[in-house]
């Protein structure tokens, strides 16, 4: 293990985890000084009755729900954020509650930016967003366990015209409070439970060997891997397993904190690209691409990556005591492949609707994604194209 030279670590906002903790969301909003609240969600979450839980929970405080914006798509878009902001402006909202997966939470983050800055969201794109004033209070209530968006200080929004996912990043974007209520996740169907859980797994594993990896993120990643390995199959088999749902919510939050500090790598760069171009759900894309990205990096930078993936294998409970680092790392790849099969997720991009003639296009865009710059070494375009072909 090499000497630690320098790292920076930022904790997210307040995290509350308990069954029915959403019942006290009004009290938390009072503490955050929010009065007129816009709820940001999607139609399916609202139809499932989950927004009703939040509205009822607001009665524990003095604030009021002034409206519900339920137009968030699976991959939020610039135009959607603009519409959300305009509704907040019209209703004179001074606070936000996001209820849903990463798309709803990221939409609220981006809308909060516009509530301070005004104008068009794309005008505020930069390597690091620097707000000109305090952002409005934002309480995030995740209904999936995977994106970790409730614990990250970034928002990823689709620019539909360019078919690219655009990242906005600043510590101030972290939600004021994240409420991890397992009851809010029990309506997730098995495929969504599985794919979002594998998104969290990708966060953990990529954070382990990113160029920005560091000891605190390592500890979060490794324990989150243990939790996901144990509880994701259980939550997928039985959505009413409240213990599994609770630990998956915790694992996703830990994974989000880990990758927010250490970053993701080539897998997420590729997943963002196929999501932006062909609408592949983010968790599905990561589940497909993760083992291929791991194999690539073992071969590409074995001295750096193999010892890190050895720890991943150990976190899964594999006996690698008699193996060298490369052998141990390859066992980590195989256990990920086996987990994907167990969960019933696609194993190839062709199964997820990606056309073969689009592989070069998504490869070029992946080369521009911020995540790829934290991959160990510097992959060339032809290597990324070849990796996409292997995953096809």
N, C-alpha and C positions, 0 to 999 in steps of 0.2 A: 504494500500500500504506500503510495507516494505521499510526500509531504504536502499538507494543505497550505497553499500560498495566500489565497484571498478568496473570499466569497461574500455575497450579500444575500440576506434572507429576509423576506417580509411576510408577516402573518396577515391572514385575511381579517375581515371584520368579526364581529361577535358571532359565535356559532351556538345555537341551542338545539339540543337533540332530545326528543322524548315523544312518546305516543301522545297524540292530541295536543302537542305544544302550540299548534296553530290557534287553539282556543284562546290563547293570550296574546294574539298578534296586535290587538288594539293597544294593550299596555306597552308593548315594545315600540309601537309607532309613536306613542306619547313620549317615550324616552328619547326617541330620535327627533322629536319636535316636528312631526308631520301632522297636518290637520286635514287637508283636502287631498284624498288619495285616489289615484287612477290605478286600476288593476290591469296588468298586461298579461295576456294569456292567448290560448288558441281555442278554436271551436270545440275540439274533441275534449279538452280538459274541462271546459265549461259544461259541456253536455254530460260529462261523467259526474257532475255535482261537486267538483273539487273547489271551484270558486265560491260556492255556497258556504263551504267550511270557513273560508277566509272572511267572507262578509259577516258571518255569525261571530267569528272571533274578534272582529273589529268592535263589537259591543263591549269588550272588556276595557276599552279606552274611550277617549273623548273625540277622536278624529272621525271622519265620515268618508265613505266611499262615494265619490262624485261621478264615477263612470267606470265602465269596463271596456277595454280595447281587446277584442278577441280575434283579430285578423292575422295573427302571427302564423306563417307557414312553417313547414319542417326545416327549411333553411331560410332564415330571415333575410330580408332584402332591404336595400337602401330606401326604396319607396315606402316600404312598410314602416320603417323607423320614422320616416318623415310624417306619415299619416298618424302614427302614435303620438309624436311630438305635437302635431297640430291639434289633436284631440285634447291633450293635456293643457295646451295653451287656451283652447276654447273654454274648457271647464275650470280654468284657473287652478289646476292641480298644483300642489307644492310638494308632493311625495308620490312614490310609486311602490306598488307591490307586484312582483312578477310571480306568476303561478304557472309552472310548466317545466319543460326541459330547457336545454341550453339555448335554444332559439328564442324562447320567451324572455329568459333572463338576460341574454345579450341584447335583445331589442330594448328592454328597459334601461340597460346600461347606456346604450347609444342615445336613447331618447333623453335620458338625464343630461347627457352632454349638450344636446340641443336646447334643453330648458335653461342652460346657462349661456350658451354661445349664440343660439339662434342660427338662422341661415340653413344651408344644406350640409348634411353629414359629411359628404365626400370632401368638402372644403376644409375639414378639420383632420384629415388624414395626415399623419406624420409618424416618424419612428417612435416618438413618445409624445402623447397628448398632454399639454400643460393647461389645465383649466384656468380661466381668468377669475373664477370665484368658486365658492363651495357648491358642490353638487347637491341636488335634493336628496332627502332620505330615501333609501331603497331597501326594502325587505324582500329577500328572495326565498320563495317556497318551492324547492325542486319537487317535481312529480316523477322524475326519473332518477336513476342512480348511475351516473356515468360521466356526464360532461364536466362536473366539478365547477361549472360556471359560477355557482354561488360563492365560491372561494377564490376566484381568480380576478386579477385586475386587468382583464382584456375582454374585448367583445369582437366577435368575428361575424361579419355581415356580408352577404352576397351582393356583388355588383352585377346585376343580371345582364346589363348591356355588354360588359366585358367578359362575362362568365368567369369571374374571379371572386374569391373570398378576400375581403379587405379586413385588416386587423387594426383595431384601435386599442391603445395600451396606456394605462396610467394607474398608479396606486389608488387614485381617487375613484376609479370605476368599480372597485370592490364593493359589493353590496354592504350596506350598513350592518345588516343582520342577515344571517342565513338560518332558516328554521328547518331542521331536518326532522320531519314528522313522517315516520314510516307509513302511517295511515294514508298519507297523500300519495303513496306509490303503489298501493295494492291493486289499483285498477290497470296497471301496466300489463299488456298481454305478454305471453312468453317470448315471442320474437323480439319485442322491444326491450324487455328485461335483459335478454341475452346480449343484444347488440350494444346497448348502453353500458352494460357491465364490461364488455370487451373494450369499449372506448376507455373506461377507467383503467383497465389492465394495460392498454397501450401507453397511457399517460405514465404509469408507474415504470414500465420497462424502459421506455425511451428516456425518462428522466434519470434512470440509473446510469446510462452511458452517454448522455449528451455532453458536449464540450463544457457545459455549464454545471455539470453535476457537482454536488457538494454534500457534506455529511448530514445535515439536518434533513434535506430532501431525501437522501438515501434512506434514512430511518423511516420516514413517512411512506415512501414507496414500498419498502420491503414488508412493512406490516400490512399495508393495504393489499399487497399481493397475497399474503397469507389469508386475509379475510375474503378476498374475491375467490380464491381457489376453493375455499370451504363453503362459502355462502351463495355464490352465483348459481351453481347448479340447483341448489335447494330453492332459491327464489324463483328460478325459471320453471321448475317442476310444479311448485305450489305457491302461487302468488299471495295466498293468505298467510304464509309463514311469516309472522310478524318479526320473529327473531332474525331470520334471514334478511328481511327487508330493512331492518334497523342497521344491521352490520354492513349491508351493501351501501346504505346512505352514508354511513361513516367512512367506508372505504373510498367511495367516490369523492367525498370531501377532502380526505387526506391526499388522494391522488391529484386532485385539482391544485391543492396547495403545493404539492411537490413539483408538478410540472410548471406551475406559474413562476416558480423560482429557478428551476433548472432547465426548462424548455423541453419541447419535443424535438424530433429529428426527421429523418427522411420519410418515415411511415406517415406522419401527419401531413407533411408537405404533399405527398402523393394522394392521401385521402382527401385533403382539401381540394385538390385539383379535380379528382373524379366527381366529388360532390358538386363543385361549382359548374362543371361542364355537363354532367349527365344525371345529376340529382340523386346519386347514390347516398343513402342515409349515412351519416358520419360514422356511427358505430359499426355498421356493416362494412364500410370501406376499411376501417381500422382492423376489424376482425380478420378480414381477408389478407390485408397487406402486412400485418404485424410479423408473422413468422418469416415471410420473405425478407422483410427489412432486417430482422435479426440475423438471418443467414448471410445476407449481404455484408453486414457490418462485421460479423465474425471473420469472414474471408478478407474484408477490406482493411480492417484495423485490428487484427487478432490480439496484439499485445495490450491494447486499451480495452477492447470490448469483451473478450472472453472472460477475464477475471470478474468483470461486473455481472455478466450473465451467469457465472457460477453462483453468485449470491442469489440470483433469481431462482435458479434450480433448487438451491437450499431452502429458499422461502416456500417453495412448493412442497417441501418435505422429501425431496429426492435424495437418495444416498449417492453422493458423488465423491466420497472420501478416497476412492481408489482411482479417480479420473484426473487427468491433467485439465487445465482450464478450458481448452478447446473442446475436449470430450464432454466436460460438464456443461459447457454453454450449449452444445448441440442437444443435450438432453432437455435443456430449457425450451429450445425450439420445438422439440417433439411433444412436450407436455402442452404447449400452447396449441399445437395442431390438434392434439387429442381433445382438448377442452372445446375447441371450435366445433368439432364433430359432435361431441356430447351435447352441446347446446343447440345443434341443428341449424347452424348458420352456414351461409354460402362459403365455399373455400376458394372460389375463383371469381375474378371480375366479370367473366362472361356470364356467370349465373346471376349477376347483379345488374345486367342490362347495359354494360359498357361495350360499345362497338369496337371491333379490332382496329378499324381504320382511324380511331380517335386516340390511339395510344401515344403517338408522337406528339400530338397537340397537348395532351395532359402532361406529358413528360416535360415539355418546354415550360409550361406554367408552374409545374412543381419546382423547377429550378429557380423560380422567382419567389417562392414562398419562404417566409422568414424562418420557418422551422428547419429548413434544409441547411441553413448556415450554422446550425449548432450540431449537425451530424459529425461524428468523428471523421476527420479527413474531409476532402472536398470532392464529392462524386462528380463525374463528368456527365454530360447530357446522354451520351451513348450508354453509359452504365445505368442511368435511370430508365431509359427506354427498354433496355434489356431486362431490368427488374420488373417493369410493368408487363412485359411479355411473359415472363415466368409466372406472374400472378394471374395472367389471363386464362 
